[in-house]
Amino acid sequence: MIKKVGIAMTVASIVSTSLLLGCKDEAPAAEVITEKALQRWDIRIAGKVYGLYDFLSPAQQKLYEREAYELSYGRGLNYLEADVQSIECNEAETACDVKVFVKYQYKDFPGGRPLDEKWVKENDDWWYFEAK
């Protein structure tokens, strides 16, 4: 009798877990974009450029070579901090305008300013859209 209960509970657990996984909603766009935008800015704050290319959409990666793209970023500013202030997406949630406030230091002069970024959804994931 104990074995039957144990097996029934195991089967019920597997079925309910499968149902939960099947009904799993995607994380909200703002949550995913905030995380990715801050990861991208962490690279800049660390004083690096390697890895920025990986945030570009697959379509844009076809347009740029990794090394040329990453070396196109200047190294004059020391980025200190980045904060996502707002995200506004289109109705279909396929493109979002992101406002990031960045603190930096240039030589002995500290500063900060808001920057506008564009993020697009491609292949069921969010990507930074470079508007060069």
PyMOL CGO cylinders between C-alpha atoms (Angstrom):
from pymol import cmd
from pymol.cgo import CYLINDER

trace = [
    CYLINDER, 0.00, 0.00, 0.00, 2.85, 2.42, 0.80, 0.3, 1, 1, 1, 1, 1, 1,
    CYLINDER, 2.85, 2.42, 0.80, 4.45, 1.80, -2.59, 0.3, 1, 1, 1, 1, 1, 1,
    CYLINDER, 4.45, 1.80, -2.59, 1.23, 2.68, -4.41, 0.3, 1, 1, 1, 1, 1, 1,
    CYLINDER, 1.23, 2.68, -4.41, 0.91, 5.99, -2.55, 0.3, 1, 1, 1, 1, 1, 1,
    CYLINDER, 0.91, 5.99, -2.55, 4.57, 6.80, -3.18, 0.3, 1, 1, 1, 1, 1, 1,
    CYLINDER, 4.57, 6.80, -3.18, 4.27, 6.05, -6.90, 0.3, 1, 1, 1, 1, 1, 1,
    CYLINDER, 4.27, 6.05, -6.90, 1.02, 7.99, -7.18, 0.3, 1, 1, 1, 1, 1, 1,
    CYLINDER, 1.02, 7.99, -7.18, 2.59, 11.00, -5.46, 0.3, 1, 1, 1, 1, 1, 1,
    CYLINDER, 2.59, 11.00, -5.46, 5.65, 10.82, -7.74, 0.3, 1, 1, 1, 1, 1, 1,
    CYLINDER, 5.65, 10.82, -7.74, 3.49, 10.63, -10.86, 0.3, 1, 1, 1, 1, 1, 1,
    CYLINDER, 3.49, 10.63, -10.86, 1.33, 13.52, -9.60, 0.3, 1, 1, 1, 1, 1, 1,
    CYLINDER, 1.33, 13.52, -9.60, 4.45, 15.54, -8.89, 0.3, 1, 1, 1, 1, 1, 1,
    CYLINDER, 4.45, 15.54, -8.89, 5.86, 14.92, -12.37, 0.3, 1, 1, 1, 1, 1, 1,
    CYLINDER, 5.86, 14.92, -12.37, 2.54, 15.76, -14.04, 0.3, 1, 1, 1, 1, 1, 1,
    CYLINDER, 2.54, 15.76, -14.04, 2.07, 18.98, -12.04, 0.3, 1, 1, 1, 1, 1, 1,
    CYLINDER, 2.07, 18.98, -12.04, 5.68, 20.04, -12.70, 0.3, 1, 1, 1, 1, 1, 1,
    CYLINDER, 5.68, 20.04, -12.70, 5.20, 19.39, -16.43, 0.3, 1, 1, 1, 1, 1, 1,
    CYLINDER, 5.20, 19.39, -16.43, 2.00, 21.44, -16.43, 0.3, 1, 1, 1, 1, 1, 1,
    CYLINDER, 2.00, 21.44, -16.43, 3.70, 24.29, -14.61, 0.3, 1, 1, 1, 1, 1, 1,
    CYLINDER, 3.70, 24.29, -14.61, 6.62, 24.28, -17.03, 0.3, 1, 1, 1, 1, 1, 1,
    CYLINDER, 6.62, 24.28, -17.03, 4.27, 24.17, -19.99, 0.3, 1, 1, 1, 1, 1, 1,
    CYLINDER, 4.27, 24.17, -19.99, 2.36, 27.18, -18.66, 0.3, 1, 1, 1, 1, 1, 1,
    CYLINDER, 2.36, 27.18, -18.66, 5.46, 29.13, -17.75, 0.3, 1, 1, 1, 1, 1, 1,
    CYLINDER, 5.46, 29.13, -17.75, 5.10, 32.73, -18.91, 0.3, 1, 1, 1, 1, 1, 1,
    CYLINDER, 5.10, 32.73, -18.91, 8.01, 34.62, -20.36, 0.3, 1, 1, 1, 1, 1, 1,
    CYLINDER, 8.01, 34.62, -20.36, 9.55, 37.20, -18.07, 0.3, 1, 1, 1, 1, 1, 1,
    CYLINDER, 9.55, 37.20, -18.07, 8.15, 40.68, -18.73, 0.3, 1, 1, 1, 1, 1, 1,
    CYLINDER, 8.15, 40.68, -18.73, 10.03, 42.62, -21.40, 0.3, 1, 1, 1, 1, 1, 1,
    CYLINDER, 10.03, 42.62, -21.40, 11.05, 45.36, -18.97, 0.3, 1, 1, 1, 1, 1, 1,
    CYLINDER, 11.05, 45.36, -18.97, 12.60, 42.83, -16.59, 0.3, 1, 1, 1, 1, 1, 1,
    CYLINDER, 12.60, 42.83, -16.59, 14.63, 41.10, -19.30, 0.3, 1, 1, 1, 1, 1, 1,
    CYLINDER, 14.63, 41.10, -19.30, 15.74, 44.34, -20.93, 0.3, 1, 1, 1, 1, 1, 1,
    CYLINDER, 15.74, 44.34, -20.93, 16.76, 45.91, -17.60, 0.3, 1, 1, 1, 1, 1, 1,
    CYLINDER, 16.76, 45.91, -17.60, 18.91, 42.89, -16.79, 0.3, 1, 1, 1, 1, 1, 1,
    CYLINDER, 18.91, 42.89, -16.79, 20.54, 42.80, -20.23, 0.3, 1, 1, 1, 1, 1, 1,
    CYLINDER, 20.54, 42.80, -20.23, 21.07, 46.56, -20.40, 0.3, 1, 1, 1, 1, 1, 1,
    CYLINDER, 21.07, 46.56, -20.40, 22.82, 46.55, -17.03, 0.3, 1, 1, 1, 1, 1, 1,
    CYLINDER, 22.82, 46.55, -17.03, 24.95, 43.56, -18.03, 0.3, 1, 1, 1, 1, 1, 1,
    CYLINDER, 24.95, 43.56, -18.03, 25.98, 45.47, -21.14, 0.3, 1, 1, 1, 1, 1, 1,
    CYLINDER, 25.98, 45.47, -21.14, 26.82, 48.56, -19.09, 0.3, 1, 1, 1, 1, 1, 1,
    CYLINDER, 26.82, 48.56, -19.09, 28.78, 46.45, -16.60, 0.3, 1, 1, 1, 1, 1, 1,
    CYLINDER, 28.78, 46.45, -16.60, 31.23, 45.78, -19.46, 0.3, 1, 1, 1, 1, 1, 1,
    CYLINDER, 31.23, 45.78, -19.46, 31.68, 49.51, -20.03, 0.3, 1, 1, 1, 1, 1, 1,
    CYLINDER, 31.68, 49.51, -20.03, 31.96, 50.22, -16.29, 0.3, 1, 1, 1, 1, 1, 1,
    CYLINDER, 31.96, 50.22, -16.29, 34.72, 47.60, -16.11, 0.3, 1, 1, 1, 1, 1, 1,
    CYLINDER, 34.72, 47.60, -16.11, 36.56, 49.63, -18.77, 0.3, 1, 1, 1, 1, 1, 1,
    CYLINDER, 36.56, 49.63, -18.77, 36.19, 46.92, -21.39, 0.3, 1, 1, 1, 1, 1, 1,
    CYLINDER, 36.19, 46.92, -21.39, 34.63, 46.61, -24.82, 0.3, 1, 1, 1, 1, 1, 1,
    CYLINDER, 34.63, 46.61, -24.82, 34.92, 42.86, -25.39, 0.3, 1, 1, 1, 1, 1, 1,
    CYLINDER, 34.92, 42.86, -25.39, 31.46, 41.34, -25.08, 0.3, 1, 1, 1, 1, 1, 1,
    CYLINDER, 31.46, 41.34, -25.08, 29.46, 44.35, -26.31, 0.3, 1, 1, 1, 1, 1, 1,
    CYLINDER, 29.46, 44.35, -26.31, 29.04, 42.64, -29.67, 0.3, 1, 1, 1, 1, 1, 1,
    CYLINDER, 29.04, 42.64, -29.67, 27.18, 39.76, -28.03, 0.3, 1, 1, 1, 1, 1, 1,
    CYLINDER, 27.18, 39.76, -28.03, 24.30, 42.08, -27.13, 0.3, 1, 1, 1, 1, 1, 1,
    CYLINDER, 24.30, 42.08, -27.13, 23.67, 43.03, -30.79, 0.3, 1, 1, 1, 1, 1, 1,
    CYLINDER, 23.67, 43.03, -30.79, 20.78, 41.36, -32.56, 0.3, 1, 1, 1, 1, 1, 1,
    CYLINDER, 20.78, 41.36, -32.56, 21.67, 38.49, -34.90, 0.3, 1, 1, 1, 1, 1, 1,
    CYLINDER, 21.67, 38.49, -34.90, 20.69, 40.72, -37.85, 0.3, 1, 1, 1, 1, 1, 1,
    CYLINDER, 20.69, 40.72, -37.85, 23.10, 43.45, -36.75, 0.3, 1, 1, 1, 1, 1, 1,
    CYLINDER, 23.10, 43.45, -36.75, 25.87, 40.96, -36.02, 0.3, 1, 1, 1, 1, 1, 1,
    CYLINDER, 25.87, 40.96, -36.02, 25.78, 40.16, -39.74, 0.3, 1, 1, 1, 1, 1, 1,
    CYLINDER, 25.78, 40.16, -39.74, 26.55, 43.82, -40.49, 0.3, 1, 1, 1, 1, 1, 1,
    CYLINDER, 26.55, 43.82, -40.49, 29.52, 44.29, -38.16, 0.3, 1, 1, 1, 1, 1, 1,
    CYLINDER, 29.52, 44.29, -38.16, 32.67, 42.35, -37.49, 0.3, 1, 1, 1, 1, 1, 1,
    CYLINDER, 32.67, 42.35, -37.49, 33.19, 41.77, -33.76, 0.3, 1, 1, 1, 1, 1, 1,
    CYLINDER, 33.19, 41.77, -33.76, 36.61, 43.41, -33.44, 0.3, 1, 1, 1, 1, 1, 1,
    CYLINDER, 36.61, 43.41, -33.44, 35.75, 46.48, -35.54, 0.3, 1, 1, 1, 1, 1, 1,
    CYLINDER, 35.75, 46.48, -35.54, 32.48, 46.99, -33.67, 0.3, 1, 1, 1, 1, 1, 1,
    CYLINDER, 32.48, 46.99, -33.67, 34.00, 46.70, -30.21, 0.3, 1, 1, 1, 1, 1, 1,
    CYLINDER, 34.00, 46.70, -30.21, 37.00, 48.88, -31.06, 0.3, 1, 1, 1, 1, 1, 1,
    CYLINDER, 37.00, 48.88, -31.06, 34.66, 51.60, -32.35, 0.3, 1, 1, 1, 1, 1, 1,
    CYLINDER, 34.66, 51.60, -32.35, 33.87, 52.46, -28.75, 0.3, 1, 1, 1, 1, 1, 1,
    CYLINDER, 33.87, 52.46, -28.75, 36.09, 55.22, -27.39, 0.3, 1, 1, 1, 1, 1, 1,
    CYLINDER, 36.09, 55.22, -27.39, 37.96, 54.82, -24.16, 0.3, 1, 1, 1, 1, 1, 1,
    CYLINDER, 37.96, 54.82, -24.16, 38.06, 58.44, -22.99, 0.3, 1, 1, 1, 1, 1, 1,
    CYLINDER, 38.06, 58.44, -22.99, 35.36, 58.19, -20.35, 0.3, 1, 1, 1, 1, 1, 1,
    CYLINDER, 35.36, 58.19, -20.35, 35.47, 56.13, -17.20, 0.3, 1, 1, 1, 1, 1, 1,
    CYLINDER, 35.47, 56.13, -17.20, 31.93, 54.89, -16.69, 0.3, 1, 1, 1, 1, 1, 1,
    CYLINDER, 31.93, 54.89, -16.69, 31.09, 54.58, -13.02, 0.3, 1, 1, 1, 1, 1, 1,
    CYLINDER, 31.09, 54.58, -13.02, 27.46, 53.61, -12.81, 0.3, 1, 1, 1, 1, 1, 1,
    CYLINDER, 27.46, 53.61, -12.81, 24.39, 52.94, -14.96, 0.3, 1, 1, 1, 1, 1, 1,
    CYLINDER, 24.39, 52.94, -14.96, 20.74, 52.92, -13.98, 0.3, 1, 1, 1, 1, 1, 1,
    CYLINDER, 20.74, 52.92, -13.98, 17.78, 52.02, -16.19, 0.3, 1, 1, 1, 1, 1, 1,
    CYLINDER, 17.78, 52.02, -16.19, 15.28, 54.82, -15.62, 0.3, 1, 1, 1, 1, 1, 1,
    CYLINDER, 15.28, 54.82, -15.62, 12.45, 53.92, -17.96, 0.3, 1, 1, 1, 1, 1, 1,
    CYLINDER, 12.45, 53.92, -17.96, 11.38, 51.48, -20.63, 0.3, 1, 1, 1, 1, 1, 1,
    CYLINDER, 11.38, 51.48, -20.63, 8.62, 52.15, -23.15, 0.3, 1, 1, 1, 1, 1, 1,
    CYLINDER, 8.62, 52.15, -23.15, 7.68, 49.37, -25.56, 0.3, 1, 1, 1, 1, 1, 1,
    CYLINDER, 7.68, 49.37, -25.56, 5.49, 49.36, -28.64, 0.3, 1, 1, 1, 1, 1, 1,
    CYLINDER, 5.49, 49.36, -28.64, 2.12, 47.65, -28.33, 0.3, 1, 1, 1, 1, 1, 1,
    CYLINDER, 2.12, 47.65, -28.33, 3.39, 44.36, -29.80, 0.3, 1, 1, 1, 1, 1, 1,
    CYLINDER, 3.39, 44.36, -29.80, 6.40, 44.43, -27.44, 0.3, 1, 1, 1, 1, 1, 1,
    CYLINDER, 6.40, 44.43, -27.44, 8.85, 43.92, -30.28, 0.3, 1, 1, 1, 1, 1, 1,
    CYLINDER, 8.85, 43.92, -30.28, 10.82, 47.14, -29.74, 0.3, 1, 1, 1, 1, 1, 1,
    CYLINDER, 10.82, 47.14, -29.74, 11.47, 49.23, -26.66, 0.3, 1, 1, 1, 1, 1, 1,
    CYLINDER, 11.47, 49.23, -26.66, 12.99, 52.64, -25.98, 0.3, 1, 1, 1, 1, 1, 1,
    CYLINDER, 12.99, 52.64, -25.98, 15.16, 52.54, -22.88, 0.3, 1, 1, 1, 1, 1, 1,
    CYLINDER, 15.16, 52.54, -22.88, 16.44, 55.52, -20.95, 0.3, 1, 1, 1, 1, 1, 1,
    CYLINDER, 16.44, 55.52, -20.95, 19.64, 54.80, -19.01, 0.3, 1, 1, 1, 1, 1, 1,
    CYLINDER, 19.64, 54.80, -19.01, 21.27, 57.34, -16.70, 0.3, 1, 1, 1, 1, 1, 1,
    CYLINDER, 21.27, 57.34, -16.70, 25.04, 56.95, -16.79, 0.3, 1, 1, 1, 1, 1, 1,
    CYLINDER, 25.04, 56.95, -16.79, 27.55, 58.45, -14.36, 0.3, 1, 1, 1, 1, 1, 1,
    CYLINDER, 27.55, 58.45, -14.36, 31.08, 58.88, -15.64, 0.3, 1, 1, 1, 1, 1, 1,
    CYLINDER, 31.08, 58.88, -15.64, 34.36, 60.61, -15.06, 0.3, 1, 1, 1, 1, 1, 1,
    CYLINDER, 34.36, 60.61, -15.06, 36.45, 62.32, -17.71, 0.3, 1, 1, 1, 1, 1, 1,
    CYLINDER, 36.45, 62.32, -17.71, 39.92, 63.12, -16.42, 0.3, 1, 1, 1, 1, 1, 1,
    CYLINDER, 39.92, 63.12, -16.42, 39.13, 64.99, -13.16, 0.3, 1, 1, 1, 1, 1, 1,
    CYLINDER, 39.13, 64.99, -13.16, 35.59, 65.94, -14.13, 0.3, 1, 1, 1, 1, 1, 1,
    CYLINDER, 35.59, 65.94, -14.13, 32.69, 63.81, -12.92, 0.3, 1, 1, 1, 1, 1, 1,
    CYLINDER, 32.69, 63.81, -12.92, 29.46, 63.86, -14.87, 0.3, 1, 1, 1, 1, 1, 1,
    CYLINDER, 29.46, 63.86, -14.87, 26.28, 62.06, -15.70, 0.3, 1, 1, 1, 1, 1, 1,
    CYLINDER, 26.28, 62.06, -15.70, 23.62, 62.11, -18.35, 0.3, 1, 1, 1, 1, 1, 1,
    CYLINDER, 23.62, 62.11, -18.35, 20.64, 60.18, -19.64, 0.3, 1, 1, 1, 1, 1, 1,
    CYLINDER, 20.64, 60.18, -19.64, 21.18, 58.07, -22.74, 0.3, 1, 1, 1, 1, 1, 1,
    CYLINDER, 21.18, 58.07, -22.74, 18.55, 56.67, -25.08, 0.3, 1, 1, 1, 1, 1, 1,
    CYLINDER, 18.55, 56.67, -25.08, 18.86, 53.05, -26.15, 0.3, 1, 1, 1, 1, 1, 1,
    CYLINDER, 18.86, 53.05, -26.15, 16.76, 50.90, -28.44, 0.3, 1, 1, 1, 1, 1, 1,
    CYLINDER, 16.76, 50.90, -28.44, 16.16, 47.21, -27.73, 0.3, 1, 1, 1, 1, 1, 1,
    CYLINDER, 16.16, 47.21, -27.73, 14.43, 44.86, -30.18, 0.3, 1, 1, 1, 1, 1, 1,
    CYLINDER, 14.43, 44.86, -30.18, 12.98, 41.39, -29.89, 0.3, 1, 1, 1, 1, 1, 1,
    CYLINDER, 12.98, 41.39, -29.89, 14.37, 38.93, -32.40, 0.3, 1, 1, 1, 1, 1, 1,
    CYLINDER, 14.37, 38.93, -32.40, 14.28, 35.12, -32.27, 0.3, 1, 1, 1, 1, 1, 1,
    CYLINDER, 14.28, 35.12, -32.27, 12.34, 35.30, -28.97, 0.3, 1, 1, 1, 1, 1, 1,
    CYLINDER, 12.34, 35.30, -28.97, 15.08, 37.23, -27.19, 0.3, 1, 1, 1, 1, 1, 1,
    CYLINDER, 15.08, 37.23, -27.19, 15.91, 40.90, -26.54, 0.3, 1, 1, 1, 1, 1, 1,
    CYLINDER, 15.91, 40.90, -26.54, 18.87, 42.57, -28.24, 0.3, 1, 1, 1, 1, 1, 1,
    CYLINDER, 18.87, 42.57, -28.24, 20.52, 45.97, -28.20, 0.3, 1, 1, 1, 1, 1, 1,
    CYLINDER, 20.52, 45.97, -28.20, 19.93, 47.85, -31.44, 0.3, 1, 1, 1, 1, 1, 1,
    CYLINDER, 19.93, 47.85, -31.44, 22.90, 49.96, -32.47, 0.3, 1, 1, 1, 1, 1, 1,
    CYLINDER, 22.90, 49.96, -32.47, 21.83, 53.10, -34.32, 0.3, 1, 1, 1, 1, 1, 1,
    CYLINDER, 21.83, 53.10, -34.32, 25.19, 54.23, -35.73, 0.3, 1, 1, 1, 1, 1, 1,
]
cmd.load_cgo(trace, "trace")
